[in-house]
Amino acid sequence: MPDALSKTVPIWCSVINRALFGDIKNSGRKVEELNLFTPPNAVGESEHAQIEKRVDGFVEAFLNICRPNIPQLRAKLQKPLRPIWVTQQSSLPDSVPNFVDFHPIVLCTASRRVRGAEASENGYIQGAADDHEAWSHGLTPTLFWKNKDLLLATSEEDAPELIEKLLSEDSVGEAVSTLIKPTKNIFISSSEQVDLTAFNMIISCTPDPFSPQTLKESKVTAYLHLKCQSGKLGSRDLRTQLPQIYSFFSNHPATDASKILVCCPTGKDLSVGTALAILCLYANDDGQLDTSNPRASTQISKNLIKQRLSWITTSNPALNPSRTTLQSVNAVVLQSQDPKALVPKTTTTAPTLHATLPIRTSRTISSETAIPHSTSNPPSAHLPPHAQPPCIPTLLFSALQTPSSSSAPWTFTRTLASALPTHPSGSVTGTATFTPCALPSGSPPTLLYAEEGEFVTDTGLRFTARRKYVYQLRDGGGGDEEGEEKGKYIAVYFFDDEKMPRASASEGVGADGRGIGGLFVEMDGLTAEDDEDGDGRGVALRAKNREQHLCAADLYTASWRFGAGMARPGEEEAKSDVWWEVEYDVQGPKKGYVSRTRYTRA
């Protein structure tokens, strides 16, 4: 049974039930009606219990991000939702049952359960019947219901030809635009067969622009072409094209009477990402646009982005952008457009925290003070009056770097404990380097992480393991303590192998930064803790991720530990305490493992 039917939909049912009827006393519902229901033949008791523990957190996120109208929804539903599963083994009643206490959500799976292995059985592969993309020939639910009788009367051999005919006839009509509520003037549509006459402002994310003649005949007063290729490459292009919306709206301010159309070839990806950026930058919580005053990047959070995205998906569930498109939007709206914001600030007052002072336990380490990044060793403790010492994140970032005067890399040992039989457990030993990357002026300090090692599974299989990430020392976050929001923090990005295939570590991320992929995780504020793994001084630094990383349906939680010697460069007695660790706890329907890696200097 697909995870969508066995877990995702049941989770949503439970979340909605608790959000609407969680007040037992006033709702008149029973506690058991709000429980999570999953199919016992597909979800084990342990996994069910783990999901159940997270439901209340999902409810909180649903209320904070989606901000639903609870009284209105409660009045419409009036009773809870309950998933019911229908499989090939199910026995259906002769007459339609009457469900008095709940609304049934019937989840039908065409797959037949195959026990024993992942392999096929007489040509049948488990789950294939639910993989509609493999056999539907492009048939959509809307097209099916519109032509249900004709399709059911057609033989299996003739069905593909009929579907192709129906699809071609359906695509001839004009594209239908979607109004993104609660706004009154932002629409999303496909660029194919679109009627532009209803709009006076057009933004197209297409390989080629609309012709001047078409725009003139449609009486379009303002037009912006964001040159984007099709598919995943277009999502990458969007990252460099999106900043043009600042100057576009600066030169063509939108009014309440403006009708803004954002379109792309599919009407479901690049146009959605662009509309999302507009909503984040210019729309208030009521959906009113003020294009004369874009929201500052410091006022935009990932929760705001999720909340604005919920406006789009609620207006039309089919408008669901790709992960790469969302990463491009995040990269633009979460970063300041003022290059000066990337330049480390200096102060003329004497700092209150010196890097060489002993670190007290059980408190957050301040990251307010900062120094410009340098490939040389951090300055010593003997600073002249009013000189600015490096902050802790800067010291850690410098300590990670592989010294240019030495070829000695980091050595690491990684243990991987998997809870799923589809992903092997084992260990990896190898070496890793952090290579400084030369980027244009104003870019944050950047290191390319590259590792190579041998992965030995618990069953004795051996593989060569290679991996690259991009580390950056960024401004504007890293803790919840007062004053820390303007400090520094370390962010980890994926390396874009598609743009730099087979690139060596010495090539870095390219002179233009094209090797920097989407955001993976960001390090939150540092705290001191007792440590028994270091030099006996009893101090280590710990940090967690600012937000968990969601990869499809799998959730990554990261944490780091640093030996105190990482923050005390040049001290002879601290050399034995130069080490660091990173742990990734991955939970979800496709992955379930814990990866722990410890690094020491070779």
N, C-alpha and C positions, 0 to 999 in steps of 0.2 A: 504494500500500500504506500502511495507517495507520502512524503513527510507533510505536504500541504494539507492532506486530508486527515492524517493521523495525529498531527501536532499543531500546525499553524492555525487552521480554522478552529479547532477546539480551544486553543489558547485565546483567540479573539473572542469566541463565545463567552469564555469565562471572564475576560477583561471587561467586555461590555456589560455582562450581568452584574459584576461587582460595582462598576461605575454607576449603573442606573439604579440597582436595587440593593446596594451594599448596606444601606441604613435599614437594618432588619426591623427595628421597632416601627418605623414610619412607612416602610414599603409593604409590610404584611407578608413578605416572602419568608421561606424557610432557609435555614443556613445551608442545608444540603443542596438546595437549588443553585447555589452560587459556586459549587465545587467545580473543579476541572474534570472533564470527562474525556477519556482517551480510549481507543480500542485495545483491550488487554492482549489480543493476539499480535499486535504490532508494537505496542509500547509497554516495556516491562515495568514492574512496580518501582524499581529504583529510579529509572528515568522519569517516571510519572511524578514521583516525590520531588525530584530535583526541579522539574518544571513548575510544580505546584508552589515551591518556595519562591519562585521568581514572579509569580503572577501579580502579586500586590505591587511590585516594582513596575511592572508593565502598566498597571492601572494608573499609577502616579504619573508615568511618562505620557500616557494617553491623555490624561486630564490637563497636564501642563503644556504639552505640545499641540495637540489637536484642539483643545479648548472647546469641547462639544457643548451644545445647549442641552444640558441634562434634563430639565423639566420637559422640554419639547420631545426629546427622544423617548423619555419614560412614558409620556402620554401616547406616543405612537405605538410603542411595543407592548406596554402594559403587562407583559409577562416575560420570563427569561427565555434565552435561546438554548437549545439542546441539540448537539450533533448526533446524528444517527447514521450508521455506516451500512451500505449495501454493497455486497461483493458477489462473486459468482456462487459462493456457498450459502448466500442468504435465502431464506424462505419468505416470500412476500405474502401478505394477507390477501384474501379474496376481495375485500372492500377497503376503502380508504379509512384508516383509523382517525379517531377524533382526539386530538391532543389538547386537553383542557388546561393543563398546568404550565405548558411551555410551547414555544414555537419550534417545530422540528427543522433542523438544517440537515437535509439529506445529502450525504456525501457518498457518491457512487463511484466505484472503481471497477474498470473493466478487466484489470489484471487478475490472473489466477495465481494464487500463492504457490511458490515452488520451494519446498523445504530441502535443505541439505547443502546447497552450494550456490555460488554466483554464476555458475556455468549455465549454458542453455540446456533445454530439455526438448529433444526432437525439433530443434530449430526455434524453440520459444525462449525468449529471454525475459526473466522476471522484471515486471514494471514497464515493459515495452508498450503494452496497450494504453498506458497512461501518458506516454510520451507523444502527445498529439502532433508535435512538430514533425515527427517521423512518418506519420501516416495520414495527416489531415489534408495534405496538398494545398494548404493555405486557407482552408475553409474556416470561417469565423463563426462563433455562436450566433451572431445576428443574422448572417447569411443562411445558416442552417435553419433557424426558426422561420425565416421568411420563405424558404423553399422546402420545408420539412416533408410535405407529402410527395413532392416530386423526387426528392433524394431517396426516401424510403422505398419508393416504387421502382428505383433504378437498380440494376444488377451491380454486383461488386466489380465486375469487369468494366462496366460502362461509367462507374461513378467518377473516376479521375477526369475523364473527358468532360463530363457534365459540370464538375466543380470548376474546371478551368474556364468553361464558358460562362458560368455564373460570376466568377471573379472578374472576368474581362468586362462583362456587362455592368457590374457594380462599380468598377473603377472609372467608367465613362462619365459619371455624374460629377457635379461640382464638389469640391472639398467643403466639408462642414466645419465651421470654426466653433471653438468652445470659449465661452466667457468664463474667466477665472473669477469666481466669487470669493470674497465679498467686494472685489473691485467692480467698477461699472464700465471700465474702458480698456481692459487688457484681454486680448483674444489670442488663442493658439490654433494653428491650422497647418495642414499640409500645404506646401508651395505648389503642388500639382493641381491644375484645374481650379485654382482659387479665384474667387471673385473679389477683386481689390476695391471695387467701387464703394463698398460700405465702410471703408477705413480711410483716414487721412494721414496716418503715420504707419509706415511699414518697416519692419526689421526682418530681413531674410538671412538665414544661415544656410547658404547654398553654394555650390561650386561656382555658379555663374549668376550675375545679378539680373533683376528684371530689366527689360529694355526701357529706355527713356520714353519711347512711344507708348508702351503699356502703362507706365506710371502717369503720363500726361493724360491719356484717355480716361484713366480711373480717377483723375483729379486728386492724386496723392500729393500732399504738401511737404512731407518730410520722409526721406528714405535713407535707410542705413543698410549696407550690404556687408555682412560678416562672411568673408570668404572661407568656407569650410568644405572639406572633402566629405565623401560619404563614409558611413560606418565609423569604426573606432578611430580612424585617422582624423575624421571630422571632430570627434570629441577632443582630440589633442589640439587641433587647430583652434578650437573655441577658447582655449586658455589664453592664447595670444590675441585673439580677436575681440573678446569681451570688453576689455578696457575702453574700446571706442564708444561704448554707450555713455560714458561720462561726457565727452565732448558733444555727442549727438544731442543729448537732452539739455546740455548747456546752451547749445545753439538753437534748439527747437523745443522750448519748454512745453510740456503737456498741460492742457487745461481740463476742466471737468467735461467739456464737450468733445475732447479728443477721443478717437477710436484707434487704439494701437493694436496692430496685428503683428504677431511674431510667428514666423513660419520656417519650415525646413522640409526636405523631401518627404520624410515620413510623418511629420507633424507630431511625433511622439518622443523625440530625443533632444536634438540640438535646440529646437525652438522652446522646449520645456525648460532646458537649462538656462537659456537666455531670459525667459520670462521669470524664472526663479531669481536670477540675479537682479532684475528690475524690481521685483517685489521686496527683496532684502534691502536694497539701497534706497528705494523711494516710497514705499507704501507704509502707512501707519497701521495700527492694529485693527482699524475699521475698514481698511482697504482703500483709503484715500491716498492719491498720489501727490507728491510734492517734488517734482523733478528739479526744482531750483536749489534744493538742499539735500544732497545725498547723505545717507547715514554713514558716519565714520566707521572705519573697520573695528575700532575698539568697542563700538556699540553693537557689533554683529557677533553673535555666538552660534555655535552649531545647533543649539536648541531653536534659535530664531529661524535658521535655515530649514530645519525640520518642520517647524510650524508653518512657514510659508509654503513649503512643498506640500503640506497636507491640504492647503487651499486648492492646489492644482489637482491633486489626486482625488479630492472630494468632488471637484467640479466635473472631472472625467477620469475614472479609474484607469483608462487605457493610457493616460499621459504619465508614463513611468520611465524616467530617463535612466540611461545606463550608468553604471558605477563610474566609468571614466569621465562621463559628462559632469556628474556631481563633483568629482574631484577637481575638474577645471573650474567649476563655479566657486568651490571652496577656496581654491588658490587665488582667485581674483577678489572676492568680497571680503575674505578674512585678512587680506594684506592691505596696508595703507598705500594709497596711490601717490603719496608725497615721498619722493626719494630721500628727503632729509630725515624721514622717520627711521630709515635704516642705518643712519650714521650714529654710532655710539655717542651718548652725551657725556660731557665732562663737567666737573664741578670745581669750584674754587675753595670749597670749605673742606676742613679736615674730615676724613671719613671716620666713622665710628666702629667699623668692623675691619680688622686686618686679617689677611689670609693666614698669617702665621700664629695667630692667637689660638689657644686651646679651644676646641669646640665643645660646648656644653651639651649634655645629653637631654633628650626629651623636649626639644624645642625646634621650631622651624628655622632654617638657616636663611638669613636675609640675602637677597640677591639684588639689592638696589644699586650697589656700586658696580661699575663696569669699566673695562679698558678696551680699546680697539684691539681687534684680533691681530696676532702676529705669529709668524712661523718660528720665531725664536723662543727660547725658554722664558717662562714668566719671570717678572722682576723679583729680586730678592726682598727679604723682609726689611732691609735697611733703606727705607724710602725717605727722600727729603721731605721737609714740612710741606703740607698741603698736597703732596703727590697722591694720586688715586690708585689704591691697590686693586688687584683683580678680584671679581666676585667669585663665589664658589663654583657656579656653573661654568664660568670662563676657565677656571683652573682645571676642572674636570675635562673640559673640552680640549684644552692644551695637553693634558696628560694622556689623553687617548691617542693623540697624534703620534705616528711613527717618526722618530727623530731622523732628520735628513742626513745627519752625520753617521747614522748607523743603519745597518740593514736588519737589525734585530726586530722581528715582528712580535706580536702577542701570540702566545700559545694558548689553546683553549681545549677544554674537555666539556662535552655536552651529553647529557642524559635525556632521553626522550621516552616517556612512559605513556603509552597509548591505551585508551580504554576500549578502542574499537578494533575488531579483527582485521578490518580493511586497511589499517595503517599500522605498520610494524613498530615495535619498541626496539630500542637499542642505544648505542652510544656513538659519539663522533669525537675524534681527536684531530687536531690540525693547527694551522697558523692563520692569523688575520692581521691585516695592515689597515691603517687609516692614512690615506694620502691627501694632503692639502690640494684644493682645487682652485685654480686661478679663474675668477669670474669678473664681470664688469664692475666698475666702481659703484658702491652703494649696495652691492649684494651682501648677504650675511656670510660670515665665515663658514666654509663648507669643507667637509672631509668625505672622501669616498672610502667606505668600508668594503673590503674584499677578503673573503675567507676561502680556504681550500683544506679539505680534510678527508678522512675515510669514515664512512658510516658502516658500522657493524651491527646487524640486527641480532635480536636475541636468538634467532634460529641459525646464525652463523653466516648469513649472506653479507657480502662486502660491496660497497658502492663508493665511488668518488663523489664527494659533496662540494659544490661551489655555490657561493651566494654573494650578492652585493646589496648594500644599502647606502643611502646618502644621509650623513649627519650634518645638521646645521645648528649654529648658535644664534638664536633669534631673540628679538626684543619683544616686550609686551605681554609677558605672562610667566607662569611657572609657580604660582602659589596663591593661596587664599589669604595670607597675612596682609595686613594693611601696608601699603607701599610696595608690595612685591609685584603688583600687576604691571608695573613699568620696568621690571627688571629683565633678566635674561633667563632663557631656558633652552634645553636641547631638544630638537625635533628630529625624528627619524622618518625618512621618505624611502619609498621603493626606488630602485634603479630601473630606468626605462631601457630594457634590452632591445625593444623594437627600434628605437631611434639610434642606439649605439650597439649594434650586434658585434659580438666578438671583440669588444674594446678592451684594451689592457688597463691595468690600474693606473699607469702613468698618464693615460689620456684623461683621467678624472671623469667629469660629467660633461666635457666639452666646453669650449670657450664661451658658448652662449647658454650653458646650463641645460641643454636639451636632454641630458641623461637623468635629470631629476624627475622622478615620477610622482605619483600621488602620495599624500600624507599617510603614514602608517601609524605612528604613535608619537605623543609628546610627553616629555618628562615634567612631572609636577614638582612642587616644592620639596626641598631636601630636609630631612630630619636626621638627627644623630641618635644612635642606639648603641647598646652594649654589644660588643663583638668579641667572639672567642676564636675567630679565624684569622685575626691579623697579627700584630706584633706584640700583643699583650697589653696594649694601652687601654683596651676596653671601649674603643670608639670606632664606629663605622657610619657611613652615610647611607640613607635609604630614600628611595623615591618611588612613587607609583605613577601610572599614566594619568594624564589629565582627564581623558575620556577613553572608554573602551573602543577598540576598532572593530567595526562590523564588516565582515567579508561574506557577502551573500547572507546566509542565515547563521553563520558561525561568528562567535564573539571572542575577541582576543583581549586578554587582560595582561598588562605588562608591569613588571616591577624590577628595580635595579638596586644593587648594593655596591658601595665603593669603599675600599680600604682607605683609612684616614690619610695614608701617604699620598693618595692621589691629589689631595688638596694641600699638601705641604711640599711643593717642589724644592729641590736643592738641599733638603735636610738629610744629612747622612743617616741619622737614626730612624728615618721614616722610609728608607728604601725598601726594607723588608715588608712594608705594609702597602705596596703598590699592587693592587689587584682590583678586579671588579666582576660583578655577576649580573646576568639578566635572566629573567624567568618569564616565559609566556604560558599562560593558562588559557587553552582554547576549548571552548564548549559550543556545541551545536549539533545539528542533525547530520552533518557530513564529517565533522572532526571532533575528536575528544582526546586531548593529550596535554601533558605538561612538559615543557622543554626548559631545562636549566643548564646554563652555560657559565663556566668560570674561566676568567682570563688572567694570565700572569705574564710578566715580561720574559721573553726568551733569554 
